[in-house]
Amino acid sequence: MTTTYGMIGLGRMGGNMSRRIARAGLEVIAWDRAAGARSALTAEAGIRTVETLEELATGLPTPRVVWMMLPAGEPTEQVFERLQTLLSSGDVIVDGANAWYRDSQRRAAHAVAAGLQLVDAGVSGGVWGLTNGYGLMVGGSADAVARIEPMLKALAPAPDRGWLHCGASGAGHFAKMVHNGIEYGLMQAYAEGLALLRAKKDLNLDVAAIAESWRHGTVIRSWLLDLTAEFLAEDAKLESIAPRVADSGEGRWAAIESVELGVPTPVMTLALMQRFASQDRGDYANRVLARLRQSFGGHAVTKS
């Protein structure tokens, strides 16, 4: 079994994943279109950066394994199409983006038609993955997953846990989609609870201290709570942070899928709606509401 693997995309995730794979004793040939991303890894033992996709393909032993860690959508699509012209029958492509699982199923069919195999990999762990390991949910054929098993064991928190072959093509990204929907709900619950604590001014509550105390022995302790307590200890008021929360797309896909399957997911969906509201997408609707209250009840409106 090969011990040299390709990594495409060396950003916050791909760069650290390359490091973790190399530190496990495997070799990595890495490429990113940005010279700065490549140069950041040149001093890492076990990692060889190249300047073109062609160099990456020719530098890997056959049958090849290439992991794409690129933004979902067009960047992934373009590189996937390019790889089909550079790789050979029997090679494996791994897509580690937060991709829509139906796109993964489509790409898997295209890969098979070209004599290749595609593994869709949902990756969790963020910037802490290098130290703590990554949670990995993968979909694809048993043969293809077996081929990337050394990478999975290197990336996971331990070789025997933290990674799972979830099922056929699309299963990995579907599991990651649901994972992110749960993440939205958990984050929203913590945010609302802490906001409620802070609003009770007459009790003079120490929100940071309460968050820290919850980390020990309570039923709501979690890694997300650990991170929350850590930044609140530094700055409990958060006045320098804009109240705007982006959404990456996974929460939208989870909400749409729940509608299509007829499965109620009110917490996930409302958490997504709150993110939209933070992005000023509810401003017009709120203006309508204010004007309606004035129209039927004579209530005053606040001029902007």
C-alpha positions as a Markdown table, in Angstrom:
| # | Residue | x | y | z |
|---|---|---|---|---|
| 1 | Met | 0.0 | 0.0 | 0.0 |
| 2 | Thr | 1.3 | 3.4 | -0.9 |
| 3 | Thr | 2.7 | 5.7 | 1.8 |
| 4 | Thr | 2.9 | 8.8 | -0.4 |
| 5 | Tyr | -0.3 | 10.9 | -0.9 |
| 6 | Gly | -1.3 | 14.1 | -2.7 |
| 7 | Met | -2.9 | 17.1 | -1.0 |
| 8 | Ile | -4.5 | 19.9 | -3.0 |
| 9 | Gly | -5.4 | 23.0 | -1.2 |
| 10 | Leu | -3.2 | 24.2 | 1.6 |
| 11 | Gly | -5.3 | 26.7 | 3.5 |
| 12 | Arg | -6.2 | 26.6 | 7.2 |
| 13 | Met | -7.5 | 23.0 | 6.9 |
| 14 | Gly | -5.4 | 21.5 | 4.1 |
| 15 | Gly | -2.1 | 22.9 | 5.4 |
| 16 | Asn | -2.5 | 21.5 | 8.9 |
| 17 | Met | -3.9 | 18.2 | 7.5 |
| 18 | Ser | -0.8 | 17.8 | 5.4 |
| 19 | Arg | 1.3 | 18.4 | 8.5 |
| 20 | Arg | -0.6 | 15.8 | 10.6 |
| 21 | Ile | -0.3 | 13.2 | 7.8 |
| 22 | Ala | 3.5 | 13.8 | 7.5 |
| 23 | Arg | 4.0 | 13.7 | 11.2 |
| 24 | Ala | 2.4 | 10.3 | 11.3 |
| 25 | Gly | 5.3 | 9.0 | 9.0 |
| 26 | Leu | 3.5 | 9.3 | 5.7 |
| 27 | Glu | 4.8 | 11.4 | 2.8 |
| 28 | Val | 2.8 | 14.2 | 1.2 |
| 29 | Ile | 3.2 | 15.9 | -2.2 |
| 30 | Ala | 1.2 | 19.1 | -1.8 |
| 31 | Trp | -0.1 | 21.9 | -4.2 |
| 32 | Asp | -1.9 | 25.1 | -3.8 |
| 33 | Arg | -2.3 | 27.8 | -6.5 |
| 34 | Ala | -1.1 | 30.4 | -3.9 |
| 35 | Ala | 2.7 | 30.5 | -3.6 |
| 36 | Gly | 2.5 | 31.7 | 0.0 |
| 37 | Ala | 0.5 | 28.6 | 1.0 |
| 38 | Arg | 3.1 | 26.4 | -0.6 |
| 39 | Ser | 6.0 | 28.1 | 1.0 |
| 40 | Ala | 4.5 | 27.8 | 4.4 |
| 41 | Leu | 5.0 | 24.0 | 4.2 |
| 42 | Thr | 8.5 | 23.9 | 2.6 |
| 43 | Ala | 10.2 | 23.4 | 5.9 |
| 44 | Glu | 8.0 | 20.6 | 7.1 |
| 45 | Ala | 9.6 | 17.2 | 7.1 |
| 46 | Gly | 7.7 | 14.7 | 4.9 |
| 47 | Ile | 6.1 | 17.3 | 2.7 |
| 48 | Arg | 7.2 | 18.2 | -0.8 |
| 49 | Thr | 5.4 | 21.1 | -2.4 |
| 50 | Val | 5.1 | 21.4 | -6.2 |
| 51 | Glu | 4.1 | 24.3 | -8.4 |
| 52 | Thr | 1.6 | 22.6 | -10.7 |
| 53 | Leu | -1.0 | 19.9 | -10.6 |
| 54 | Glu | 0.9 | 18.1 | -13.3 |
| 55 | Glu | 3.9 | 17.9 | -11.0 |
| 56 | Leu | 1.8 | 16.5 | -8.3 |
| 57 | Ala | 0.3 | 13.8 | -10.5 |
| 58 | Thr | 3.6 | 12.7 | -12.0 |
| 59 | Gly | 5.3 | 12.7 | -8.6 |
| 60 | Leu | 2.9 | 10.3 | -6.9 |
| 61 | Pro | 3.4 | 6.5 | -7.1 |
| 62 | Thr | 0.6 | 4.6 | -8.8 |
| 63 | Pro | -2.1 | 3.8 | -8.0 |
| 64 | Arg | -2.4 | 7.4 | -6.8 |
| 65 | Val | -4.4 | 8.9 | -4.0 |
| 66 | Val | -5.1 | 12.7 | -4.2 |
| 67 | Trp | -7.0 | 14.5 | -1.4 |
| 68 | Met | -8.7 | 17.8 | -2.4 |
| 69 | Met | -9.2 | 20.3 | 0.5 |
| 70 | Leu | -10.8 | 23.1 | -1.5 |
| 71 | Pro | -13.8 | 25.4 | -1.1 |
| 72 | Ala | -17.0 | 23.6 | -2.1 |
| 73 | Gly | -18.5 | 24.5 | -5.5 |
| 74 | Glu | -16.6 | 25.9 | -8.5 |
| 75 | Pro | -13.0 | 25.6 | -7.1 |
| 76 | Thr | -13.6 | 21.9 | -6.3 |
| 77 | Glu | -15.4 | 21.3 | -9.6 |
| 78 | Gln | -12.6 | 22.8 | -11.6 |
| 79 | Val | -9.8 | 20.8 | -10.0 |
| 80 | Phe | -11.9 | 17.6 | -10.1 |
| 81 | Glu | -12.3 | 18.0 | -13.8 |
| 82 | Arg | -8.6 | 18.7 | -14.3 |
| 83 | Leu | -7.6 | 15.7 | -12.2 |
| 84 | Gln | -9.7 | 13.4 | -14.5 |
| 85 | Thr | -7.3 | 14.3 | -17.3 |
| 86 | Leu | -4.1 | 13.8 | -15.2 |
| 87 | Leu | -4.9 | 10.6 | -13.3 |
| 88 | Ser | -5.1 | 7.1 | -14.5 |
| 89 | Ser | -7.5 | 4.1 | -14.0 |
| 90 | Gly | -7.5 | 2.9 | -10.4 |
| 91 | Asp | -6.5 | 6.2 | -8.9 |
| 92 | Val | -8.6 | 7.6 | -6.0 |
| 93 | Ile | -9.7 | 11.2 | -5.5 |
| 94 | Val | -10.9 | 12.4 | -2.0 |
| 95 | Asp | -13.1 | 15.4 | -1.8 |
| 96 | Gly | -12.8 | 16.9 | 1.7 |
| 97 | Ala | -14.8 | 20.1 | 1.0 |
| 98 | Asn | -18.1 | 20.9 | 2.7 |
| 99 | Ala | -19.8 | 19.7 | -0.5 |
| 100 | Trp | -23.5 | 19.0 | -1.1 |
| 101 | Tyr | -23.8 | 15.3 | -1.0 |
| 102 | Arg | -25.7 | 15.2 | -4.3 |
| 103 | Asp | -22.7 | 16.9 | -6.0 |
| 104 | Ser | -20.6 | 14.1 | -4.5 |
| 105 | Gln | -22.8 | 11.4 | -5.9 |
| 106 | Arg | -22.7 | 13.1 | -9.3 |
| 107 | Arg | -18.9 | 13.4 | -9.2 |
| 108 | Ala | -18.5 | 9.8 | -8.0 |
| 109 | Ala | -20.4 | 8.6 | -11.1 |
| 110 | His | -18.2 | 10.7 | -13.4 |
| 111 | Ala | -15.1 | 9.4 | -11.7 |
| 112 | Val | -16.2 | 5.8 | -12.2 |
| 113 | Ala | -16.8 | 6.5 | -15.9 |
| 114 | Ala | -13.2 | 7.8 | -16.1 |
| 115 | Gly | -11.9 | 4.7 | -14.4 |
| 116 | Leu | -11.3 | 6.5 | -11.1 |
| 117 | Gln | -12.8 | 6.3 | -7.7 |
| 118 | Leu | -14.1 | 9.2 | -5.5 |
| 119 | Val | -14.4 | 9.3 | -1.7 |
| 120 | Asp | -16.4 | 12.1 | -0.2 |
| 121 | Ala | -15.0 | 13.0 | 3.2 |
| 122 | Gly | -16.7 | 15.2 | 5.8 |
| 123 | Val | -14.0 | 16.8 | 7.9 |
| 124 | Ser | -14.5 | 18.3 | 11.4 |
| 125 | Gly | -12.0 | 19.8 | 13.8 |
| 126 | Gly | -11.2 | 23.2 | 12.4 |
| 127 | Val | -8.0 | 24.9 | 13.2 |
| 128 | Trp | -7.5 | 22.6 | 16.3 |
| 129 | Gly | -7.4 | 19.5 | 14.1 |
| 130 | Leu | -3.6 | 19.5 | 13.9 |
| 131 | Thr | -3.3 | 19.1 | 17.6 |
| 132 | Asn | -6.4 | 17.2 | 18.5 |
| 133 | Gly | -7.1 | 15.2 | 15.3 |
| 134 | Tyr | -10.0 | 15.5 | 12.9 |
| 135 | Gly | -13.4 | 13.8 | 12.9 |
| 136 | Leu | -13.8 | 12.1 | 9.5 |
| 137 | Met | -17.0 | 10.8 | 7.9 |
| 138 | Val | -16.4 | 9.2 | 4.5 |
| 139 | Gly | -18.5 | 7.8 | 1.7 |
| 140 | Gly | -17.6 | 5.6 | -1.2 |
| 141 | Ser | -16.7 | 2.0 | -2.1 |
| 142 | Ala | -15.1 | -0.2 | 0.5 |
| 143 | Asp | -12.1 | -0.6 | -1.8 |
| 144 | Ala | -11.5 | 3.1 | -2.2 |
| 145 | Val | -11.9 | 3.8 | 1.5 |
| 146 | Ala | -9.4 | 1.0 | 2.3 |
| 147 | Arg | -6.9 | 2.7 | 0.0 |
| 148 | Ile | -7.1 | 5.9 | 2.0 |
| 149 | Glu | -7.2 | 4.2 | 5.4 |
| 150 | Pro | -3.6 | 5.2 | 6.3 |
| 151 | Met | -4.5 | 8.9 | 5.8 |
| 152 | Leu | -7.7 | 8.5 | 7.9 |
| 153 | Lys | -5.8 | 6.9 | 10.7 |
| 154 | Ala | -3.2 | 9.6 | 10.6 |
| 155 | Leu | -5.7 | 12.4 | 10.6 |
| 156 | Ala | -8.1 | 11.1 | 13.2 |
| 157 | Pro | -7.7 | 11.6 | 17.0 |
| 158 | Ala | -6.5 | 8.0 | 17.2 |
| 159 | Pro | -6.2 | 5.2 | 14.6 |
| 160 | Asp | -9.1 | 3.3 | 16.0 |
| 161 | Arg | -11.6 | 6.1 | 16.5 |
| 162 | Gly | -12.8 | 9.4 | 15.1 |
| 163 | Trp | -13.2 | 8.2 | 11.5 |
| 164 | Leu | -16.0 | 6.1 | 9.9 |
| 165 | His | -16.9 | 4.7 | 6.6 |
| 166 | Cys | -20.5 | 5.9 | 6.6 |
| 167 | Gly | -21.7 | 4.2 | 3.5 |
| 168 | Ala | -21.9 | 4.6 | -0.3 |
| 169 | Ser | -21.0 | 7.7 | -2.3 |
| 170 | Gly | -22.5 | 10.8 | -0.7 |
| 171 | Ala | -22.8 | 9.3 | 2.7 |
| 172 | Gly | -19.8 | 11.1 | 4.1 |
| 173 | His | -20.9 | 14.5 | 3.0 |
| 174 | Phe | -24.5 | 13.8 | 4.1 |
| 175 | Ala | -23.3 | 12.9 | 7.6 |
| 176 | Lys | -21.2 | 16.1 | 7.7 |
| 177 | Met | -24.2 | 18.1 | 6.6 |
| 178 | Val | -26.2 | 16.8 | 9.5 |
| 179 | His | -23.2 | 17.3 | 11.9 |
| 180 | Asn | -23.1 | 21.0 | 10.9 |
| 181 | Gly | -26.9 | 21.4 | 11.4 |
| 182 | Ile | -26.5 | 20.1 | 14.9 |
| 183 | Glu | -23.5 | 22.4 | 15.4 |
| 184 | Tyr | -25.7 | 25.4 | 14.4 |
| 185 | Gly | -28.3 | 24.4 | 17.0 |
| 186 | Leu | -25.7 | 23.9 | 19.8 |
| 187 | Met | -24.1 | 27.2 | 19.1 |
| 188 | Gln | -27.4 | 29.0 | 19.1 |
| 189 | Ala | -28.4 | 27.5 | 22.4 |
| 190 | Tyr | -25.2 | 28.6 | 24.1 |
| 191 | Ala | -25.5 | 32.0 | 22.6 |
| 192 | Glu | -29.1 | 32.5 | 23.7 |
| 193 | Gly | -28.4 | 31.2 | 27.2 |
| 194 | Leu | -25.4 | 33.5 | 27.8 |
| 195 | Ala | -27.4 | 36.4 | 26.4 |
| 196 | Leu | -30.1 | 35.7 | 28.9 |
| 197 | Leu | -27.6 | 35.6 | 31.8 |
| 198 | Arg | -26.1 | 38.9 | 30.7 |
| 199 | Ala | -29.5 | 40.6 | 30.4 |
| 200 | Lys | -30.3 | 40.0 | 34.2 |
| 201 | Lys | -28.5 | 43.1 | 35.3 |
| 202 | Asp | -29.9 | 43.2 | 38.9 |
| 203 | Leu | -28.2 | 39.9 | 39.8 |
| 204 | Asn | -24.8 | 41.1 | 38.7 |
| 205 | Leu | -24.0 | 37.7 | 37.1 |
| 206 | Asp | -20.4 | 36.9 | 36.1 |
| 207 | Val | -21.2 | 35.3 | 32.7 |
| 208 | Ala | -17.6 | 34.2 | 32.1 |
| 209 | Ala | -17.4 | 32.5 | 35.5 |
| 210 | Ile | -20.8 | 30.7 | 34.9 |
| 211 | Ala | -19.7 | 29.4 | 31.5 |
| 212 | Glu | -16.5 | 28.1 | 33.1 |
| 213 | Ser | -18.4 | 26.4 | 35.8 |
| 214 | Trp | -20.7 | 24.7 | 33.3 |
| 215 | Arg | -17.6 | 23.0 | 31.8 |
| 216 | His | -17.3 | 20.7 | 34.8 |
| 217 | Gly | -19.8 | 18.0 | 35.7 |
| 218 | Thr | -22.8 | 19.5 | 33.9 |
| 219 | Val | -24.9 | 17.9 | 31.3 |
| 220 | Ile | -24.3 | 20.7 | 28.8 |
| 221 | Arg | -20.4 | 20.5 | 28.9 |
| 222 | Ser | -18.8 | 20.2 | 25.5 |
| 223 | Trp | -15.9 | 21.3 | 23.4 |
| 224 | Leu | -18.0 | 24.2 | 22.1 |
| 225 | Leu | -18.5 | 25.3 | 25.7 |
| 226 | Asp | -14.8 | 25.0 | 26.4 |
| 227 | Leu | -14.1 | 27.4 | 23.5 |
| 228 | Thr | -16.8 | 29.7 | 24.7 |
| 229 | Ala | -15.6 | 29.8 | 28.3 |
| 230 | Glu | -12.0 | 30.5 | 27.0 |
| 231 | Phe | -12.9 | 33.6 | 24.9 |
| 232 | Leu | -15.3 | 34.9 | 27.5 |
| 233 | Ala | -12.5 | 34.8 | 30.1 |
| 234 | Glu | -10.5 | 37.1 | 27.9 |
| 235 | Asp | -13.4 | 39.4 | 27.0 |
| 236 | Ala | -16.9 | 38.9 | 28.4 |
| 237 | Lys | -18.4 | 42.0 | 26.8 |
| 238 | Leu | -17.4 | 41.2 | 23.2 |
| 239 | Glu | -18.0 | 44.8 | 22.2 |
| 240 | Ser | -15.4 | 44.7 | 19.5 |
| 241 | Ile | -17.2 | 41.8 | 17.7 |
| 242 | Ala | -19.8 | 42.7 | 15.1 |
| 243 | Pro | -23.1 | 40.8 | 15.7 |
| 244 | Arg | -22.9 | 39.2 | 12.2 |
| 245 | Val | -22.8 | 35.4 | 11.8 |
| 246 | Ala | -22.0 | 33.9 | 8.4 |
| 247 | Asp | -23.4 | 30.6 | 7.2 |
| 248 | Ser | -21.3 | 28.3 | 5.0 |
| 249 | Gly | -24.1 | 26.5 | 3.2 |
| 250 | Glu | -24.3 | 23.2 | 5.2 |
| 251 | Gly | -27.1 | 24.5 | 7.4 |
| 252 | Arg | -29.1 | 25.5 | 4.4 |
| 253 | Trp | -28.7 | 22.0 | 2.9 |
| 254 | Ala | -29.7 | 20.4 | 6.2 |
| 255 | Ala | -32.9 | 22.5 | 6.3 |
| 256 | Ile | -33.8 | 21.8 | 2.7 |
| 257 | Glu | -33.2 | 18.1 | 3.2 |
| 258 | Ser | -35.4 | 18.0 | 6.3 |
| 259 | Val | -38.2 | 19.5 | 4.2 |
| 260 | Glu | -37.7 | 17.0 | 1.4 |
| 261 | Leu | -37.7 | 14.1 | 3.9 |
| 262 | Gly | -40.5 | 15.4 | 6.0 |
| 263 | Val | -38.3 | 15.2 | 9.2 |
| 264 | Pro | -39.0 | 18.1 | 11.6 |
| 265 | Thr | -35.7 | 19.9 | 12.5 |
| 266 | Pro | -37.0 | 23.1 | 14.2 |
| 267 | Val | -33.8 | 23.8 | 16.2 |
| 268 | Met | -31.4 | 23.5 | 13.3 |
| 269 | Thr | -33.7 | 25.5 | 11.0 |
| 270 | Leu | -34.4 | 28.3 | 13.5 |
| 271 | Ala | -30.6 | 28.5 | 14.2 |
| 272 | Leu | -30.1 | 29.0 | 10.5 |
| 273 | Met | -32.8 | 31.7 | 10.4 |
| 274 | Gln | -31.0 | 33.5 | 13.2 |
| 275 | Arg | -27.8 | 33.6 | 11.2 |
| 276 | Phe | -29.8 | 35.1 | 8.3 |
| 277 | Ala | -31.2 | 37.7 | 10.6 |
| 278 | Ser | -27.7 | 38.6 | 11.8 |
| 279 | Gln | -26.7 | 39.3 | 8.2 |
| 280 | Asp | -29.3 | 42.2 | 7.9 |
| 281 | Arg | -31.5 | 40.0 | 5.8 |
| 282 | Gly | -34.5 | 40.7 | 8.1 |
| 283 | Asp | -34.2 | 44.5 | 8.0 |
| 284 | Tyr | -37.0 | 45.0 | 5.4 |
| 285 | Ala | -39.3 | 42.6 | 7.2 |
| 286 | Asn | -38.7 | 44.5 | 10.5 |
| 287 | Arg | -39.5 | 47.8 | 8.8 |
| 288 | Val | -42.8 | 46.4 | 7.5 |
| 289 | Leu | -43.6 | 45.2 | 11.1 |
| 290 | Ala | -42.9 | 48.6 | 12.6 |
| 291 | Arg | -45.0 | 50.3 | 10.0 |
| 292 | Leu | -47.9 | 47.9 | 10.5 |
| 293 | Arg | -47.9 | 48.5 | 14.3 |
| 294 | Gln | -48.1 | 52.2 | 13.5 |
| 295 | Ser | -50.9 | 51.7 | 11.0 |
| 296 | Phe | -53.2 | 49.7 | 13.2 |
| 297 | Gly | -52.3 | 50.9 | 16.6 |
| 298 | Gly | -50.8 | 54.3 | 16.2 |
| 299 | His | -47.5 | 53.1 | 17.7 |
| 300 | Ala | -44.5 | 55.3 | 17.2 |
| 301 | Val | -41.8 | 54.3 | 14.8 |
| 302 | Thr | -38.1 | 54.9 | 15.2 |
| 303 | Lys | -36.6 | 56.8 | 12.3 |
| 304 | Ser | -33.3 | 55.5 | 10.9 |
